[in-house]
């Protein structure tokens, strides 16, 4: 494909997305946690799943899921519940006063690489929407494990997801026999290649067509396999992911300037999320495909207001003989479980991240896509290393 044809197509896609986002714009939910009562996930109950209809959970949230390995509620008084919303954590809020959602992950290995330290806060929108935009700010513990440990598996922390729930069974059942799907999950991941942009796609409707395979979503790098997981770098994989199909540049928050491009250099956590007490704004947009099997569904991602990933050919919903194919996006969830095996179990290692200033809306605001905008370069092979 000629360069001008490729860029013309991408530009038209961005224009179309902008037009679509302007229609029926509505802010659905905002949360800064400051007015929430002090609460932790083990304060009122040690049940793994706690719902507003049956338990005491934060105001205006639908449910939470928590499963600590050690915590005050199960006898470890010097440790933390997996979710905290506390005035005493004011230093972990974005303004240095008030509150935020603080999620604690635990380094624990039971020999089976079990995912631990569940910490989900879930918001349900019963009416459902064809498209949703979500933004939030995140900060990582100054003692967060920022480098891969040789000989250990990659560390994962599930931080954010948007999904469609059938309203049958559990809103947390995320397997192919369950009632969720489509869904997209964003993880914090560190492996031997440094910090990765880890995105997982799941299909629908509601348990059918759950797995994506390579080729199901045109335009994705060659790493899409099995259940549909991407492990993207922050250098070469940003080609043509910026506004209008330009190369996307990210500020290097350690060395200054932008993260080097045109390379497969290892990029570390602090270069993207900043050192110490740095806050980073993440944002995501999903749009359902127009009909089952049609490859025109959308996923977009921004970091500090600048687009770093998009695809406009996702068949979120595919045909089904047994499921309702009119599913909508109706769940937004923060936190998750962790595969974090870097420290001996006896250390009872805990690390936190904090989420603040959440906004959920039906349109894409006009303040995203800001950032460095440079002329596009000739296309090259897109690969993952």
C-alpha positions as CSV (number, residue, x, y, z in Angstrom):
1,X,0.0,0.0,0.0
2,X,1.4,3.4,-0.9
3,X,2.2,5.7,2.0
4,X,-0.3,8.4,1.1
5,X,-3.1,5.8,0.8
6,X,-2.2,4.3,4.2
7,X,-2.1,7.7,5.9
8,X,-5.3,8.8,4.2
9,X,-7.1,5.8,5.5
10,X,-5.8,6.3,9.0
11,X,-6.7,10.0,9.0
12,X,-10.2,9.2,7.8
13,X,-10.6,6.7,10.6
14,X,-9.6,9.3,13.2
15,X,-12.0,11.9,11.7
16,X,-14.8,9.3,11.8
17,X,-14.0,8.5,15.4
18,X,-14.2,12.1,16.4
19,X,-17.6,12.5,14.7
20,X,-18.9,9.4,16.4
21,X,-17.6,10.6,19.9
22,X,-19.4,13.9,19.6
23,X,-22.8,12.4,19.3
24,X,-24.9,11.9,22.5
25,X,-21.9,12.9,24.7
26,X,-22.6,12.2,28.4
27,X,-20.5,11.9,31.5
28,X,-21.7,8.8,33.3
29,X,-19.6,8.6,36.4
30,X,-16.9,10.5,38.3
31,X,-15.0,9.4,41.3
32,X,-12.2,11.1,43.3
33,X,-12.8,9.0,46.5
34,X,-12.6,12.1,48.7
35,X,-16.2,11.8,50.0
36,X,-16.1,8.1,50.5
37,X,-16.1,6.8,54.1
38,X,-13.0,5.2,55.3
39,X,-13.2,1.6,54.1
40,X,-11.0,-1.4,53.3
41,X,-11.9,-4.6,51.5
42,X,-11.6,-6.6,54.8
43,X,-13.2,-4.0,57.1
44,X,-16.8,-5.3,57.1
45,X,-16.4,-8.8,55.6
46,X,-13.8,-11.3,54.5
47,X,-16.0,-12.6,51.7
48,X,-14.2,-12.7,48.4
49,X,-17.1,-11.1,46.5
50,X,-18.9,-8.3,48.2
51,X,-21.9,-6.5,46.5
52,X,-23.6,-3.2,47.4
53,X,-26.9,-5.2,47.7
54,X,-25.5,-7.4,50.5
55,X,-22.4,-5.8,51.9
56,X,-20.9,-2.5,52.9
57,X,-18.8,-1.3,50.0
58,X,-17.9,2.2,48.7
59,X,-20.8,4.4,47.7
60,X,-22.1,4.2,44.1
61,X,-20.0,1.1,43.3
62,X,-21.7,-2.2,42.3
63,X,-19.3,-4.8,43.8
64,X,-15.8,-5.6,44.8
65,X,-13.6,-8.7,44.8
66,X,-10.8,-9.2,47.3
67,X,-8.6,-12.2,48.2
68,X,-5.5,-11.4,50.2
69,X,-2.8,-13.9,51.1
70,X,-2.1,-11.9,54.3
71,X,-4.0,-8.9,55.7
72,X,-5.3,-7.6,59.0
73,X,-8.7,-9.2,58.5
74,X,-7.0,-12.6,58.5
75,X,-4.5,-12.0,61.3
76,X,-1.6,-10.2,59.8
77,X,-2.0,-6.9,61.6
78,X,1.1,-5.3,60.1
79,X,0.0,-5.9,56.5
80,X,-2.7,-4.4,54.3
81,X,-6.1,-5.3,52.8
82,X,-5.9,-5.6,49.0
83,X,-8.1,-2.4,48.6
84,X,-7.9,0.7,50.9
85,X,-9.8,4.0,50.7
86,X,-8.5,5.8,53.8
87,X,-7.9,9.3,54.9
88,X,-4.6,8.1,56.4
89,X,-3.5,7.4,52.8
90,X,-3.8,11.1,51.9
91,X,-0.2,11.0,50.8
92,X,-1.2,8.5,48.1
93,X,-4.0,10.7,46.7
94,X,-3.4,12.8,43.6
95,X,-3.6,16.2,45.5
96,X,-1.9,15.0,48.6
97,X,-5.1,15.4,50.5
98,X,-8.3,13.4,50.5
99,X,-8.5,9.8,49.4
100,X,-7.8,7.4,46.5
101,X,-8.2,3.7,45.7
102,X,-5.0,2.0,46.9
103,X,-4.4,-1.5,45.7
104,X,-1.8,-3.7,47.4
105,X,-0.2,-6.6,45.5
106,X,1.7,-9.5,47.2
107,X,4.7,-11.5,46.0
108,X,3.6,-15.0,46.6
109,X,4.3,-18.3,44.9
110,X,2.3,-21.4,45.8
111,X,4.3,-23.5,43.3
112,X,1.6,-23.2,40.6
113,X,2.1,-19.6,39.7
114,X,-1.3,-18.8,41.0
115,X,-2.6,-15.3,40.6
116,X,-3.0,-13.7,44.0
117,X,-4.0,-10.5,45.9
118,X,-7.3,-9.9,44.1
119,X,-8.4,-6.2,44.3
120,X,-11.2,-5.4,42.0
121,X,-13.6,-2.4,42.3
122,X,-16.4,-2.7,39.8
123,X,-18.9,-0.2,38.4
124,X,-22.0,-1.6,36.5
125,X,-24.0,0.5,34.0
126,X,-27.2,-1.5,33.7
127,X,-28.4,0.1,30.5
128,X,-25.2,-0.6,28.6
129,X,-23.6,1.5,25.9
130,X,-22.2,1.0,22.4
131,X,-19.1,2.9,23.3
132,X,-17.4,4.0,26.5
133,X,-14.4,6.3,27.3
134,X,-12.6,5.9,30.7
135,X,-9.8,7.9,32.1
136,X,-8.0,7.8,35.5
137,X,-4.7,8.8,37.1
138,X,-2.3,6.2,38.5
139,X,0.7,6.3,40.8
140,X,3.1,3.5,41.7
141,X,4.7,2.8,45.1
142,X,8.2,4.4,45.2
143,X,9.3,0.9,46.2
144,X,7.5,-0.8,43.3
145,X,9.6,-3.5,41.7
146,X,10.6,-1.7,38.6
147,X,13.1,-4.2,37.1
148,X,12.7,-7.8,35.9
149,X,14.4,-10.4,38.2
150,X,16.4,-12.8,36.1
151,X,15.2,-16.3,36.3
152,X,11.7,-15.3,37.4
153,X,8.5,-15.2,35.2
154,X,7.2,-11.8,34.0
155,X,5.4,-9.8,36.7
156,X,1.8,-8.9,35.9
157,X,-0.7,-6.7,37.7
158,X,-4.2,-6.5,36.2
159,X,-5.2,-2.8,36.6
160,X,-8.1,-2.0,34.4
161,X,-10.9,-3.6,32.3
162,X,-14.0,-2.8,30.3
163,X,-16.4,-5.6,29.5
164,X,-20.0,-6.7,28.7
165,X,-21.8,-8.8,31.3
166,X,-25.0,-10.8,30.5
167,X,-26.3,-10.0,34.0
168,X,-26.5,-13.7,34.6
169,X,-24.2,-15.5,37.0
170,X,-21.2,-13.6,38.4
171,X,-19.9,-10.3,37.0
172,X,-16.4,-11.6,37.8
173,X,-16.6,-14.9,35.8
174,X,-14.1,-14.2,33.1
175,X,-13.7,-17.6,31.5
176,X,-15.1,-18.9,28.2
177,X,-18.0,-20.7,30.0
178,X,-19.0,-17.6,31.9
179,X,-21.2,-14.6,31.3
180,X,-18.6,-11.9,30.3
181,X,-17.4,-10.9,26.9
182,X,-16.4,-9.0,25.0
183,X,-13.7,-7.6,27.2
184,X,-10.4,-5.7,27.2
185,X,-7.9,-5.8,30.0
186,X,-4.9,-3.6,30.6
187,X,-2.0,-5.0,32.8
188,X,1.2,-3.6,34.2
189,X,3.8,-6.0,32.9
190,X,7.6,-6.3,33.3
191,X,9.6,-9.0,31.7
192,X,13.2,-9.5,30.4
193,X,12.4,-6.8,27.7
194,X,11.5,-4.2,30.3
195,X,8.1,-2.5,30.8
196,X,5.5,-3.7,28.3
197,X,2.2,-2.3,27.2
198,X,0.1,-5.4,27.9
199,X,-3.4,-5.5,26.4
200,X,-5.7,-8.5,26.3
201,X,-8.7,-8.8,24.0
202,X,-11.6,-11.2,24.6
203,X,-14.6,-11.7,22.3
204,X,-18.3,-12.1,22.7
205,X,-21.1,-12.4,23.2
206,X,-21.0,-13.5,26.8
207,X,-18.8,-16.5,26.7
208,X,-19.1,-17.4,23.0
209,X,-16.2,-16.6,20.7
210,X,-14.2,-15.8,23.8
211,X,-10.7,-16.4,22.3
212,X,-9.1,-14.3,19.6
213,X,-6.4,-15.8,17.4
214,X,-3.8,-14.3,15.1
215,X,-5.6,-12.8,12.1
216,X,-9.0,-12.3,13.8
217,X,-8.2,-8.6,14.3
218,X,-6.5,-7.1,11.2
219,X,-3.7,-4.7,11.8
220,X,-2.4,-6.1,15.0
221,X,1.3,-7.1,15.4
222,X,2.2,-10.8,15.0
223,X,2.2,-11.4,18.7
224,X,-1.6,-11.8,18.9
225,X,-2.1,-15.5,19.8
226,X,-4.3,-17.8,21.8
227,X,-6.5,-15.7,24.1
228,X,-5.6,-12.5,22.4
229,X,-2.8,-11.0,24.4
230,X,-0.5,-8.2,23.2
231,X,2.9,-7.4,24.8
232,X,3.9,-4.2,23.1
233,X,7.1,-2.3,23.5
234,X,7.2,1.5,23.9
235,X,9.5,2.1,21.0
236,X,9.0,0.6,17.5
237,X,5.4,-0.6,18.3
238,X,4.3,3.0,18.5
239,X,4.7,3.4,14.7
240,X,1.5,4.9,13.3
241,X,-0.3,4.7,16.6
242,X,-0.5,8.5,17.1
243,X,-3.2,11.0,15.9
244,X,-3.9,10.7,12.2
245,X,-1.6,7.7,11.9
246,X,1.6,9.6,12.9
247,X,4.3,7.9,15.0
248,X,3.4,8.2,18.6
249,X,6.0,9.7,20.9
250,X,6.2,9.3,24.7
251,X,8.0,11.6,27.1
252,X,11.0,10.0,28.7
253,X,10.4,10.9,32.3
254,X,13.9,9.9,33.4
255,X,16.3,11.1,30.6
256,X,14.2,13.9,29.2
257,X,13.0,14.3,25.6
258,X,11.1,11.4,24.2
259,X,11.6,7.6,24.5
260,X,14.0,6.6,21.6
261,X,12.2,5.3,18.5
262,X,13.1,3.2,15.6
263,X,14.7,0.7,18.0
264,X,13.8,-2.2,20.1
265,X,15.6,-0.7,23.1
266,X,14.4,-1.9,26.5
267,X,12.3,0.8,28.2
268,X,12.0,0.7,32.0
269,X,9.1,1.6,34.2
270,X,10.3,5.0,35.3
271,X,10.7,6.2,31.8
272,X,7.0,5.8,31.2
273,X,5.4,6.2,34.6
274,X,8.0,8.4,36.2
275,X,10.0,8.0,39.4
276,X,8.9,8.3,43.0
277,X,5.6,10.1,43.4
278,X,4.8,10.6,39.7
279,X,1.2,10.4,38.5
280,X,0.3,9.2,35.0
281,X,-3.0,9.7,33.2
282,X,-4.3,6.6,31.4
283,X,-7.4,6.6,29.1
284,X,-9.2,4.0,27.0
285,X,-12.0,4.0,24.5
286,X,-14.1,1.0,23.2
287,X,-16.8,0.9,20.6
288,X,-18.8,-2.2,19.7
289,X,-18.7,-3.4,16.1
290,X,-21.8,-2.5,14.1
291,X,-23.0,-6.1,13.7
292,X,-21.9,-9.6,14.7
293,X,-18.8,-10.6,12.7
294,X,-18.3,-7.1,11.2
295,X,-14.7,-6.0,11.7
296,X,-15.3,-2.4,12.6
297,X,-15.1,-2.3,16.4
298,X,-12.7,0.1,18.0
299,X,-10.1,0.2,20.8
300,X,-8.0,3.3,21.6
301,X,-5.5,4.0,24.4
302,X,-3.9,7.2,25.6
303,X,-1.0,7.9,28.0
304,X,-0.9,11.5,29.4
305,X,-3.4,12.6,26.8
306,X,-1.4,11.2,23.8
307,X,-2.7,8.3,21.8
308,X,-0.4,5.3,22.0
309,X,-2.5,2.5,20.5
310,X,-5.6,2.2,18.3
311,X,-7.3,-0.4,16.2
312,X,-10.6,0.1,14.3
313,X,-11.1,-3.5,12.9
314,X,-12.1,-5.5,16.0
315,X,-15.0,-8.0,15.7
316,X,-15.9,-7.7,19.4
317,X,-19.2,-9.4,18.8
318,X,-19.4,-12.5,16.5
319,X,-22.3,-14.6,15.6
320,X,-23.8,-17.0,18.1
321,X,-26.5,-19.7,18.1
322,X,-26.9,-19.6,21.8
323,X,-26.2,-16.0,23.1
324,X,-27.8,-12.6,22.7
325,X,-25.6,-10.7,20.2
326,X,-27.0,-7.3,21.2
327,X,-24.6,-7.0,24.2
328,X,-23.4,-3.6,25.3
329,X,-20.4,-2.3,27.3
330,X,-21.7,-2.3,30.8
331,X,-18.8,-2.9,33.2
332,X,-15.8,-0.8,34.1
333,X,-13.4,-2.3,36.7
334,X,-10.2,-1.2,38.4
335,X,-7.6,-3.4,40.0
336,X,-7.3,-7.2,39.7
337,X,-5.1,-10.0,40.7
338,X,-1.3,-10.3,40.3
339,X,1.3,-12.8,39.1
340,X,4.2,-11.5,41.1
341,X,6.8,-14.0,42.2
342,X,10.0,-11.9,42.7
343,X,10.4,-12.3,46.5
344,X,10.5,-15.3,48.9
345,X,7.0,-16.0,50.5
346,X,8.5,-15.5,53.9
347,X,9.2,-11.8,53.1
348,X,5.5,-11.1,52.8
349,X,6.4,-8.5,50.3
350,X,3.6,-5.9,49.5
351,X,3.6,-3.1,47.0
352,X,0.9,-0.6,46.1
353,X,-0.5,1.5,43.3
354,X,-3.0,4.2,43.7
355,X,-5.9,5.2,41.4
356,X,-7.6,8.6,41.5
357,X,-9.9,11.0,39.6
358,X,-11.8,8.5,37.5
359,X,-14.1,9.7,34.7
360,X,-16.4,7.5,32.6
361,X,-18.2,9.0,29.6
362,X,-19.9,8.1,26.3
363,X,-17.7,10.2,24.1
364,X,-14.0,11.0,23.6
365,X,-13.1,14.4,25.1
366,X,-11.4,17.0,22.9
367,X,-8.4,17.3,25.3
368,X,-6.9,13.9,24.4
369,X,-4.5,13.3,21.6
370,X,-2.4,16.2,22.8
371,X,1.4,15.8,22.7
372,X,4.2,15.7,20.2
373,X,3.0,15.5,16.6
374,X,5.6,14.8,14.0
375,X,5.6,13.9,10.3
376,X,5.1,10.2,9.6
377,X,7.9,8.0,8.5
378,X,7.9,5.3,5.9
379,X,6.2,2.1,7.1
380,X,8.4,-0.7,8.4
381,X,7.8,-4.2,9.7
382,X,6.0,-4.3,13.0
383,X,7.2,-6.9,15.4
384,X,7.5,-7.6,19.1
385,X,10.7,-8.1,20.9
